């Protein structure tokens, strides 16, 4: 039986995304004859790292690995973190794209994993991120040394490359792994929890307050379950000093009842992709004032759209520039002046 041909293209994703070998392409390929077409795609998948998507007037599908909401004035469908009632949105957390989630349901040997643990804890980040992440790192470091081979807070004689394979091989030997997200928001669960779970290092988690909808809460230590930094750290110390307790957590399946959750279950994602392909609704781009019949707009029209896009972003920043922000900046300026005056004395 001849399969339906679907022309797709990917833009504004991270640099390492391979157009003909990625999560969405491979899923679609199970149902359709998928062809990469950068000129006239039927469906454009785009993300947050650029505005090239504005060139295209076809059906647009937005995906975000960042804590950003979809803009339905610009996309027809979305895959995001949000627990949304919008029928255009499908909740697909980023960790689904970082490995085979079904690997987490395979049998493993907790006793053997326990024997591999030669170090206490690791902290791998390239940027400061939320204050909470650094605060807990510093407080827990008063208990034991925490290996930090990333660019941020590095305390080793090397920098770990920023690739999943190297990271997972490195963290395997640690009892605990910092799995603090870049921000805290309902639904915002990335690969930071997935990576330690797949290699058998217990995650120390902060981020999505509803993360138990993604993973078995008995398989990691969740900051959101504790009333303070101190009680969270006390729990980590308790697990570190009790082998039986640690082994009990290490024995827990990462998914509740060892069943992949409905958000990332393959059959559900494929069903949504099928719905997108088969939908005959007119693309949202056709309703925009600068719509043109050709699938890709001219460079001139593209520059106009980019200018408008950046103008909207700038207006949004101005709108969000609150009085509180001004007060904080004023306070910091006064503090710097005071510090300089004290130094000159």
PyMOL commands that set and color helices and strands:
alter all, ss='L'
color gray80, all
select helices_A, chain A and resi 23-29+52-55+94-97+101-105+110-115+131-141+164-171+191-199+211-213+217-219+223-225+229-240+243-250+256-258+266-278+284-287+299-320+323-344
alter helices_A, ss='H'
color red, helices_A
select strands_A, chain A and resi 5-11+33-36+43-46+59-63+77-80+89-91+119-122+146-147+174-180+202-206+221-222
alter strands_A, ss='S'
color yellow, strands_A
deselect
rebuild
show_as cartoon
